[in-house]
Amino acid sequence: MAITPLETDYLVIGGGAMGMAFTDVILSETDADLIIVDQNAKPGGHWNHAYPFVTLHQPSSFYGVSSRELSRGQLDQVGLNKGMGDLASGQEVLAYYEQVMNHTFLPSGRVRFFPMCRYVGEGRFEHVLSGEVFEVKARRKTVDATHLKTSVPSTHTPKFEVSPDAWFMPPNDLPKIDRKPDGFVIIGAGKTAIDTVLWLLEHHVDPDDIQWIMPRDAWLLDRRNTQTGPDFFFDTIGAQARQFEAIANSTSLEDMFDRLEACGYFLRLDPDVRPSMFHGATVSQREVEELRRVRNVIRKGRVKTITADRVILDEGEIAITPDTVLVDCAARAVTNDAIVPVFQGDRLVLQMVRSYQPVFSAAFIAHIEAAYEDEAEQNRLCAVVPLPNHDTDYIRFTAAYMMNQYNWSQIPELRAWLRENRLDGFSKLLSEIGPEDTEKTALLQSMRQTAPAAVAKLFEYMQALDDPAQATG
């Protein structure tokens, strides 16, 4: 089959959240044209495969692309998120990305979108259905927007054996159940498992009919501390100040986590079980109260084998029946921990440069690409914030974010960009403080005074993790 040649400034591999956020900024801040290649039929990446009851776990106000609002601009009035910024559903997010593509990107005449196409490397991609092959010459850069591979339950292959006689499913299939099961077994401890348990409870499943296999407990974030409205200043910015103070005053790793929990930065499901996992999952306090209704939490390690009548784990087993529904929530949201430079000559690899915010990170990287030419400076400003997994990963994760934030604060142009960018949210909150806001000003001064000590303590703990002989306390 003949190869169709194409030419563009930027070849963006992946039309998911990060690829879309990057494209949006390049489109608005340069005269470049772009080609986006994605294996899905519509833009939105993993949202094409999300379970039907998924929502964002942080406010819609700072998700999506910079140029188009996703949030409805209102606080939820009912439910477990009551009183906080709206959380877009998966369907809303997917529709939003389709609108961005069809009403912003494509009408510009500078973006071409190739859905249902598989990238095979060296500028080549092939259409899944027709077999047509394209070869792209990227005049500026090839952008890898798939490095942080997102794993979702519907496309996840379990790492354990499952008997064909077991009633095993991803959470996507839960709404299709048409008869009462003997019970439910939820496999996994992350945000997908949390969503699934909350959905079952919302649909009147007796909490005693739910068994929750939790290989590791997790530190969770309080959603109230992520709100961007001015009425939440002392929650959001206050949480940052309390975080810095807790770190700076801590005397050991364990003491640091205790202080972070005591000050309201971290939550956990069971006050008697110390978490060993941290993925940045964000919940409301009402959701935590609801989750605690499930008392049959099984902490016997990971699942090894599932048969029709039992689940075998690392440290034991549980009995089930063929009419027990087993829900696979074990897919880790982001699966690539490899850190590489963001800027690599004619290649650009999208990664996190701010904690908890992949779409902001992609937009920020695009601005640095558009506004700065020196690759060393680009990589300095876009130092990678490593993805967390274990509890102690919070230390490197937070230290990297704080160092980035400090570097950005030293450049007036970047301060201005952050203040105006919709995906940031928090810089605008800070910029609106007036001279009469003495209490807010005092909080900011306290943060500035505490931050250096907090960073120093984080680096001390990193050294202790690398060399346990140097451990404090």
Buried (B, 14 or more C-beta within 10 A) or exposed (E): EEEEEBEBBBBBBBBBBBBBBBBBBBBBBBEBBBBBBBBBEBBBBBBBBBBBBBBBBBBBBBBBBBBBEBBEEEBBEEBBBEBBBBBBBBBBBBBBBEBBBEEBBEEEEBBBBBBBBEBEEEBBBBBBEEEBBBEBEBEBBBBBBBBBEBBBBBEBEBEBEBEEEBBBBBBBBBEEEEEEBEBBBBBBBBBBBBBBBBBBBEEEBEBEBBBBBBBBBBBBBBBBBBBBBEEBBEBBBBBBBBBBBBBBBBEEBEBBBBBBBEBBBBBBBEEEEBBBBBBBBBBBEBBBEBBEEBEBBBBBBBBEBBBBBBBBBEEEBBEBEEEBBBBBBBBBBBEBEEBEBBBBEEBBBBBBBBBBBBBBBBBBBBBBBEBBEEEEEBBBBBBBBBBBBBBBBBBBBBBBBBBBBEBBEEBEEBBEBBBEBBBBBBBBBBEEBEEEEEEBEEBBEBBEEBBEBBBEBBBBBBEBBEEEEEEBE
